[in-house]
Amino acid sequence: MNGLVIAIDGPSGSGKSSTARGVARRLGLAYLDTGAMYRAITWLALHEGIDPVDTDAIAALAADAELEIDDDSTATVFRINGHDVTAAIREPRISENVSRIATNLRVRDILVADQQRRITEARASGGIVVEGRDITTVVAPESEVRVLLVADPEARIARREAELAGAADTAAVTDQVVRRDRDDSTVAAFTEAAEGVTVVDSTHMGLDEVIDRICTMADPASIPLSETPSPETPSPEPPDKE
C-alpha cells in the first residue's frame, strides 16, 4: 500500500474516526484525525483565556502553537505546547466551542497547510488515512480513495450520546451535532459528495462492514470474498470520536 492516501469526510457522528482508524490498522497505514487538531487549538484557547470569537487572537495562537501527534496502531496522543490533551479535547466544553475555531478561515489555512505537510510525509513512508470535513475537496483532493461517510441524523445523535456516556443530555448532544454541522458547512463542503467521491451510508452498517467497504475500495484483495459481510444484515452502528 505504498504511497496510498485515503480521505474520509463526513458530518458529526457518521463514524469517521472509528472507521478511519480501523481502515488504517487493517491496511497498515498512518492515521490523521484532522478534527482533533481543531479541538487542540480550541483547548489551548480556553486554557489561555482567549475568547474563541476573537479571530485575530485565535489565528495568532494557532500560528505559534506546537502540535505534536504521536500515532500507533491502537491510539493517538495529542500534545499542544507540551500539554497532553488527548482526553481533554473530547470534553463537552471543547465540542461546544470548536466550531468557532474551525470556522476561522485563517486558522483553517494554518491547519490545512500542516495537514498537507503531514500527508506528504506519510505518503513518502507508506501511506495514510485522513479524516475530517474537507479532506476530499481541499486538504487532499488527489487522494487515491475519497469517501463521504454519512448517516441519518438520529443515528449520528445516538452514536454521539453513547460516546459521551452521560456527560451531556440528549438536547445538548443534538445541539452539538446539528449546530456543528451547520456552522462547519459554511467553510467546508461535507454535506454532498464532490465529483469522484464515493458516498458510504453507515446508518444500518456495523463498523466492520464500513471498514471492509473502504478497504476493498483501496485494495480488493484485502478482504476475502467469503469474509465480506452481507449488506442486507444490519449491525450496531459504529461510534464516532470526532
Buried (B, 14 or more C-beta within 10 A) or exposed (E): BEEBBBBBBBBBBBBBBBBBBBBBBBBEBBBBBBBBBBBBBBBBBBEEEBEBEBBEBBBBBBEEBEBEBEBEEEEBEBBBBEBEBBEBBBBEEBBBBBBBBBBBEBBBEBBBEBBBEBBEEBBEEBBBBBBBBBBBBBBBBEBBBBBBBBBBBEBBBBBBBBBBEEEBEEEBBBBBBBBBBEBBBEBBBBBEBBEEBBEBBBBBBBBBBBBBBBBBBBEEEBBEEEEEBEEEEEEEBBBBBB
